[in-house]
């Protein structure tokens, strides 16, 4: 168990929580930027302990509930941002930290150790934000990271290929091979940062609108920029990549051919369901957080829409040809969504087949019954508020789910009570 914070640290932490609350009440603008920039690993967790179980407050009190607990499986990390299971090695994963470090983690006994470091910018939402293994990592040692660094006077989101000396991260440090893709970031927030291989073998890369607030440059609805989009790249053909021939905008004049979907504000975590559908959690502006099923060429609406509501203009906006989310929640329940995964494990039968996600600010967790059709409403279940700051979720090869507590620096597993 880590040492308890000093009274001064507790006072500062509680003061920060109060400041966040005051800011939310007054403005509710840019809270994810503020929270990730200000929260420190020594900050005390929200008031509730894991042992006490979840709270069900506000709208959660009247929702159908699923009985789930959180169990600590590893700790001692600094601002964790992503956790990915190592292919072919059950129980072993790699965890990234915002400050640029990556560690291997044994999810069975909590052991962990250094794997590599990369130089990153860490202002606001910048840092080492994502990692994904090539589908044939056990054979070729290839993996990819997504981070922000300052080069030649510009802040860049960088997708980079690395190669490990073997399939076990505990056996030796990997080396950077080549830069795959870069995007200039005009501000320090809304960098998104996740990347994953889809069931089609293509690399999907999420970019936010670049910040600051209200998408001042109109990136969300602009097919001429990679900001505010989901990209789809073929990293097995061409150098440094090839554009898949079936990408939706390869023949659209003025559109960038790498784009798979657009109209995103800050897609903070995405995943694929067992049917291969792309599920995106997009962080909202003033009022609404949203979950969407995004299909080929979809426009998710930002900044014409925030969730299902008009944002610009505030009334009478054009909702045609924009994919509506399957679920939204308001800022009375949370301030910054963190997307998760469909549960396919066996340890928590109540979650079977359901999409689990949470809120970074409030520590609330939910599960959705995904609809058969993208854009239809999803049924929601409350898992409760656990006093955590979930920065990311993970799913191991057995389908069990984990979350990263950004403030406490822990890996937690969702388990049956």
JOFENLIN-V479914 format. One line per field, one symbol per residue. ss: DSSP state (H for helix, E for strand, L for the rest). psi: psi as a letter, one per 40 degrees, with the letter a starting at -180 (. if undefined). burial: 1 if it has 16 or more other ideal C-beta (glycine too) atoms within 10 Angstrom, else 0. A space follows every 10 residues. Layout:
ss->???
psi->???
burial->???
//
This chain:
ss->LLLLLLHHHH HHHHHHHHHH HHHHHHLLLL HHHHHHHHLL LLLLLLLLLH HHLLELLHHH HHLLELLEEE EEEEELLLLE EEEEELLLLL LEEEEEELLL EEEEEELLLL LEEEEEELLL LLLLLLLEEE EEELLLHHHH LEEEEEEEEE ELLEEEEEEE EEELLLLLHH HLLLEEEEEE EEEELLLLLL LLLLEEELLL LLEEEELLLL LLLLLLLLLL LLLLLLLLEE EEEELLLLLL LELLLLLLLL LLLLLLLLEE EELLLLEEEE EELLLLLEEE EELLLLLEEE EEEELLLLEL LLLLEELLEE LLLLLLLLLL LLLLLLEEEE LLLLLLEEEE EELLLLLLHH HLLLEEEEEL LLLEEEEEEL LLLLLLLLEE EEEEELLLLE EEEEELLLLL EEEEELLLLE EEEEEEL
psi->hiiiiidddd dddddddddd dddddddfhf ddddddddhi eehiiiehid deaiigibdd deiiihhiih hhdiifihgi dihhihhegh ehihhiidee ihiihhedee iiiidiiihi ieibeiahei iiiidfddde ehiiihihih hfeihhhhhi hihieaehde eiiiihdihd iihhhdieif ebeiiihiee eihhhhhaee aciegdefdd eheeieifih ihiheehihe iihhdeidfd ehheiheehd iafidggghi ihieeeihhh hhhacddhii hihhiheihe dhedihbeih dhidifihei fhhiieiiii eeeiehihib ihheaedgdd eheihhiahd deeiiiiihh idhheiiihi iheihefigh eiiihaeeei iiihhddefi hihhii.
burial->0000000000 0110011001 0011000001 1111110010 1111110101 0001110101 0000110111 0011001011 1111111010 0111111101 1111111000 0100110101 1101111111 1111101000 1111111110 0000111111 1101001010 0001000001 1010101111 1111111100 0111111111 1111101011 1110111111 1111100000 1011001110 0000111111 1111111111 1110000111 1111100111 1111001111 1111111011 1100001000 0111111110 1011111111 1111100100 1001111111 1111111101 0001000101 1111111111 1111111011 1111111111 1111000
//
